[in-house]
C-alpha cells in the first residue's frame, strides 16, 4: 500500500492509501473536509499525454491548482473513478514525490 495525493477532489487535495491498479474506497468526513467527500475508483499509470490532459483540465476547472502545471512526474499517474458519484479523472502524485519536490524547492537540501 502506498500513499498518494489526489488533486481537486471537490476542490481539495486528499491523501489516500491505495495500490496502483486496485480499486479503493475513501471517505473524508464533513468534520475534516468541510463536506463529505467519497472517492471510489483506481489510481493507475497514465501516459504523459493523458496525465497532461487531465492536469490541464483540472487547472481549467479550478485555477487554485495552477501550480500543477510545474509538476513533471517521474511516472505519471491519475485517479479514475468517482467523487461523490460524479465520474472524474484527476491528477495524482505519490506522497513521496511531493515530499521530495517540497524539499528541493524550499529547503534546498
C-alpha positions in Angstrom: 0.0 0.0 0.0 1.3 3.5 -0.9 0.2 7.0 -0.1 -1.0 9.3 -2.8 -2.1 12.9 -3.2 -5.2 13.3 -5.4 -5.8 16.8 -6.6 -9.1 18.6 -7.0 -11.5 16.1 -5.3 -14.3 18.6 -4.7 -11.6 21.4 -4.7 -9.4 19.6 -2.1 -6.1 17.7 -2.3 -6.6 14.5 -0.4 -4.1 11.9 0.8 -5.2 8.3 0.3 -3.8 4.9 0.9 -4.1 2.7 -2.2 -2.4 0.3 -4.5 -1.8 1.2 -8.1 -4.3 -0.6 -10.3 -6.5 -1.8 -7.5 -10.0 -0.4 -6.7 -10.3 1.5 -3.5 -12.8 3.5 -1.4 -12.0 6.6 0.6 -14.3 8.8 2.7 -13.3 12.2 4.1 -16.0 13.1 6.6 -17.6 16.6 6.8 -15.7 17.4 10.0 -12.4 17.0 8.2 -13.1 18.2 4.7 -15.9 20.7 5.2 -18.2 18.4 3.3 -18.3 14.6 2.9 -16.1 13.5 0.0 -16.4 9.9 -1.2 -13.8 8.6 -3.7 -14.3 5.3 -5.4 -12.0 4.2 -8.2 -8.5 3.3 -9.2 -5.2 5.0 -9.2 -3.4 3.9 -12.4 -0.4 4.7 -14.5 -1.0 7.1 -17.4 0.9 8.2 -20.4 2.5 11.7 -20.2 0.0 12.8 -22.8 -3.0 11.6 -20.8 -1.6 13.0 -17.5 -1.0 16.4 -19.1 -4.6 16.5 -20.5 -6.0 15.5 -17.1 -3.8 18.0 -15.3 -4.7 20.8 -17.7 -8.5 20.1 -17.4 -8.1 20.2 -13.6 -6.4 23.6 -13.8 -9.1 24.9 -16.2 -11.8 23.8 -13.7 -10.0 25.2 -10.6 -7.4 27.9 -11.0 -6.2 27.2 -7.5 -4.4 24.1 -8.9 -2.4 26.2 -11.4 0.8 25.1 -9.5 0.3 21.6 -11.0 1.5 23.0 -14.4 5.0 22.9 -12.9 4.8 19.2 -12.0 6.9 16.8 -14.0 6.1 13.4 -12.6 8.7 10.6 -12.8 5.8 8.2 -13.6 2.5 9.9 -14.4 -0.5 8.6 -12.5 -4.1 9.5 -12.4 -7.2 8.7 -10.4 -10.1 7.4 -12.5 -13.4 6.9 -10.8 -16.0 8.9 -9.0 -16.0 11.7 -6.5 -19.4 11.9 -4.7 -20.9 9.9 -7.6 -19.5 12.1 -10.4 -17.2 10.4 -12.8 -13.7 12.0 -13.0 -10.1 11.7 -13.9 -7.8 13.6 -11.6 -4.0 14.1 -11.4 -2.2 12.2 -8.7 1.3 12.2 -7.1 2.9 9.8 -4.8 3.2 11.5 -1.5 6.9 10.6 -1.5 7.4 12.6 -4.7 5.5 15.5 -3.2 7.8 15.5 -0.2 10.9 15.3 -2.4 9.7 18.3 -4.5 9.0 20.3 -1.4 12.5 19.6 0.0 14.1 20.5 -3.3 12.0 23.7 -3.7 12.0 25.1 -0.2 14.8 23.5 1.8 17.5 23.2 -0.9 18.9 20.1 0.7 
